[in-house]
Amino acid sequence: MVALLACNAFAGFQPPPLLPEPHKGGVVFSPDGKASLTINEGIHILKLSGTHYEMGFNHGYLLAPEIINVFTHFGFWIAAETKQDYGKLIRRQELFDWGEYEEELKGMLDGLRAALPKEKLIVSPPGQTARPIELADLKIGNSMGDLMIDIISCSSFSIWGAGRKDGSALLARNFDWLTDPQNTIMNHQAIISYDPADGARWVNVTFAGDIGCISGMNEYGISAVIHVILNGYKTSDKSGFVPGTIALRKVIESLNASGSPADADKILDKLPMLGDYAYHIVFPSSGRTDDQVAGIFEYDGKADHPDGRDTYRKPSDNSRLPKNAVLNQRLDFNYAMINVNHYLMRKHGIPFAESPYRYASIKRKLKAAKKDGNVDVEEARKIMASVGFKPSVLMGRWISLHTTIFEPDTRMLHLYFSKNGRPGYENPRMDFAFTDLF
């Protein structure tokens, strides 16, 4: 099982003391006035605007202690836990092309340097001597899913039309990941809004220091989440890779009200990526046919595949998904989609893993919830809870870091964050209108 892939940390890995967070409440503004930070029930709400460099600088400046804590306690712990050669991770950064987002990470590094004294910028990656934090460290933190792809396990579903009282769309997901022994990643989660100079405004549900899209919605209501796939093929590309979360950010910043799943497919098919992914993207349902509301994009980067680098799974494909004597993954309706951590079309089969059983559980509970013609937010949360992760002897330190339920038509975000060792779906709901976050 994927939860058992990481279990024993390198002996002797000792993170430094956590840096104290200077802001406990209220609103703090960046020196240039283009960004603000609010702490709401322990969740960091960071509002950014401007160029990539300006957004990166203010991200680093306003969340400096949190970013250092995430890297020194969570990022380095992950590297040790999965027995990664940190020097090799740095060298592998030569494979990536960060494009305009490199300026954002450079800005973040400068923001950290402006906010903290030199002695608080010293880091000790596993197997390396203590040194000042570098750009490469920020890049590794933003490409974990590409370099260490056995550490993510997520579930999602979308429904609209006959499955909802008003026909509007809903996208629910669990972001399942490891949490470090001090729950640093859990305590440094963030809602980050972007008002970029060169793209659509959008909101990301993530953690301090992350600039890619994990669970996002843009100003047109288009909502997207990333899954890592564990049974794919190998990419045919050799270099110039775009990190998986950055690729999704490119999509969400590019799509507008006239966009479609087919447009997302065109963007993803052009991007070389190192990992195997499935992107679940949902549009407002109003004025759209079922096949125009949602798509799942199963990516492995194998460009000589008949579909190109990714396979675009449509709602109309539901009736021909894989089944065998034990599991039937087909749906007899075209106004919903389910996604977990294995391919259903790119690689047509049912792998021997726990992922298909999560799929089957969502399918069963979704069919029951939609019998009254309305899968509401609370029912969506319960479905996510049924397949969520929480730390245990069997599951190790896996947890649903956040559960998100997006309503694209009304541009509402319903968010559940893990706290005190409890997974996201077990904690109180936080509701935001998209415009509240700008």
Secondary structure by P-SEA (a helix, b strand, c coil): cccccccccccccccccccccccccccccccccccbbbbcccbbbbbbbccaaaaaaaaaaaaaaaaaaaaaccaaaaaaaaccaaaaaaaaccccccccaaaaaaaaaaaaaaccccccccccccccccccccaaaaaaaacccccccccccccccccccccccccbbbbbbbbbbbbcccccccccccbbbbbccccccccccccccccccccccccccccbbbbbbcbbbbbccccccccaaaaaaaaaacccccccaaaaaaaaaaccccccbbbbbbcccccccccccbbbbbcccccccccccbbbbccccccccccccccccccccccccccccccccccccccccaaaaaaaaaaaaaaaaaccccccaaaaaaaaaacccccccccccccccbbbbbbcccbbbbbbbbccccccccbbbbbbcccccc
